[in-house]
Amino acid sequence: MQPSVQTLVTALPQLQPEDPGVRLLLFGVRQTGGNGLHDASTAHAFLVAFGKGFRRPLLLLRTLMHEMSGMATGPVQIAPWCCPRMTASEAALVNALGKVRTNPQAAALLLADLIGVRDATGLLPTAHALAQSFADLALPLEP
């Protein structure tokens, strides 16, 4: 591989899944992470995807992002919104949210690794509620 291609693969090791729920979640994470908790693009995307029920997943995403930023011991790497690949941090978050409803212990380990702490069980209620809100509105997070 060429050096620039290898650098890209190292920085963005995984392709985004085809799942529309995961793609919407990644868009929201990237926009919120880059533009702040009250990013209008995220609110608009959630409104279009979820209709009048958009407020619950939007509020839960904002809450999770706020909680993660407060607990993280270092930066959580995110890619630009248009990037078709995921950072390792984004992949860990997607995997954690995909597992939190069925295997909360595994999700807690993934979240702890993501934010660099020993115990991330404090994030589980919000992560579970966010994953459940996507499922309730017909876009379950299936990475």
C-alpha positions as CSV (number, residue, x, y, z in Angstrom):
1,M,0.0,0.0,0.0
2,Q,1.0,3.6,-0.5
3,P,2.0,5.5,2.6
4,S,-1.0,7.8,2.4
5,V,-3.4,4.9,2.0
6,Q,-1.9,3.1,4.9
7,T,-2.2,6.2,7.1
8,L,-5.9,6.5,6.1
9,V,-6.5,2.8,6.9
10,T,-4.8,3.2,10.3
11,A,-6.8,6.3,11.2
12,L,-10.1,5.0,9.9
13,P,-9.8,1.2,10.2
14,Q,-13.4,0.2,9.5
15,L,-16.1,0.9,6.9
16,Q,-19.4,2.2,8.2
17,P,-22.0,-0.5,8.4
18,E,-24.8,-0.4,5.9
19,D,-27.4,-0.2,8.8
20,P,-29.4,3.1,8.5
21,G,-29.7,3.4,12.3
22,V,-26.0,3.2,12.8
23,R,-25.4,5.7,10.0
24,L,-27.8,8.1,11.5
25,L,-26.2,7.6,14.9
26,L,-22.7,8.2,13.5
27,F,-23.9,11.4,11.7
28,G,-25.3,12.6,15.0
29,V,-22.2,11.7,17.0
30,R,-19.9,13.4,14.4
31,Q,-22.0,16.6,14.1
32,T,-22.6,16.9,17.8
33,G,-18.9,16.2,18.5
34,G,-17.8,18.7,16.0
35,N,-20.4,21.5,16.4
36,G,-21.7,21.1,19.9
37,L,-24.6,19.6,21.7
38,H,-27.2,21.8,20.0
39,D,-26.2,21.2,16.4
40,A,-29.1,22.0,14.1
41,S,-28.1,19.4,11.4
42,T,-28.4,16.6,13.9
43,A,-31.8,17.8,15.1
44,H,-32.9,18.0,11.4
45,A,-31.6,14.6,10.5
46,F,-33.4,13.0,13.6
47,L,-36.6,14.9,12.7
48,V,-36.5,13.6,9.1
49,A,-35.7,10.0,10.2
50,F,-37.9,9.7,13.3
51,G,-40.7,12.1,12.6
52,K,-42.5,13.6,15.6
53,G,-40.7,11.2,18.0
54,F,-37.3,12.7,17.2
55,R,-36.8,14.5,20.5
56,R,-36.2,11.4,22.7
57,P,-33.3,9.9,20.7
58,L,-31.9,13.4,20.1
59,L,-31.9,14.3,23.8
60,L,-30.4,10.9,24.7
61,L,-27.6,11.3,22.1
62,R,-26.8,14.8,23.5
63,T,-26.9,13.4,27.1
64,L,-24.6,10.5,26.2
65,M,-22.1,12.8,24.4
66,H,-22.1,15.2,27.4
67,E,-21.6,12.3,29.9
68,M,-18.8,10.8,27.8
69,S,-17.0,14.1,27.4
70,G,-17.2,14.6,31.1
71,M,-15.9,11.2,32.0
72,A,-13.3,10.7,29.2
73,T,-9.6,10.8,30.2
74,G,-8.6,11.8,26.7
75,P,-10.0,12.7,23.3
76,V,-12.5,10.4,21.6
77,Q,-11.5,10.4,17.9
78,I,-14.4,11.1,15.4
79,A,-14.2,11.4,11.7
80,P,-15.9,14.1,9.6
81,W,-19.6,13.6,9.0
82,C,-19.1,12.7,5.3
83,C,-16.4,10.0,5.8
84,P,-17.5,6.5,4.8
85,R,-15.0,4.9,7.3
86,M,-15.1,4.9,11.1
87,T,-12.4,5.6,13.6
88,A,-11.7,2.9,16.2
89,S,-13.5,5.1,18.8
90,E,-16.6,5.3,16.6
91,A,-16.5,1.6,16.0
92,A,-16.3,0.9,19.8
93,L,-19.2,3.2,20.4
94,V,-21.3,1.6,17.7
95,N,-20.5,-1.8,19.1
96,A,-21.3,-0.8,22.6
97,L,-24.7,0.6,21.6
98,G,-25.4,-2.4,19.6
99,K,-24.7,-4.7,22.6
100,V,-26.1,-2.6,25.5
101,R,-29.6,-4.0,25.3
102,T,-28.6,-7.7,25.3
103,N,-25.2,-7.7,26.9
104,P,-24.7,-4.7,29.2
105,Q,-21.5,-6.1,30.7
106,A,-19.8,-6.2,27.3
107,A,-21.1,-2.7,26.5
108,A,-19.7,-1.4,29.8
109,L,-16.3,-2.8,28.9
110,L,-16.3,-1.3,25.4
111,L,-17.4,2.1,26.8
112,A,-14.8,2.0,29.5
113,D,-12.1,1.3,26.9
114,L,-13.5,4.0,24.7
115,I,-13.3,6.8,27.3
116,G,-10.2,5.5,29.1
117,V,-11.7,4.7,32.5
118,R,-11.8,1.6,34.6
119,D,-15.6,1.6,35.1
120,A,-18.1,3.1,32.7
121,T,-21.2,1.6,34.2
122,G,-22.5,5.2,34.8
123,L,-22.9,5.5,31.0
124,L,-25.0,2.4,30.7
125,P,-28.4,3.8,31.6
126,T,-28.1,6.6,28.9
127,A,-26.5,4.2,26.4
128,H,-29.3,1.7,26.9
129,A,-32.0,4.3,26.7
130,L,-30.5,5.7,23.5
131,A,-30.3,2.2,21.9
132,Q,-33.8,1.5,23.0
133,S,-35.1,4.8,21.6
134,F,-33.7,3.9,18.1
135,A,-35.2,0.4,18.3
136,D,-38.6,1.8,19.4
137,L,-38.6,4.2,16.4
138,A,-37.9,1.4,13.9
139,L,-34.1,2.0,13.5
140,P,-32.4,-0.6,15.8
141,L,-28.7,-0.2,16.1
142,E,-27.3,-3.3,14.5
143,P,-23.6,-2.8,13.6
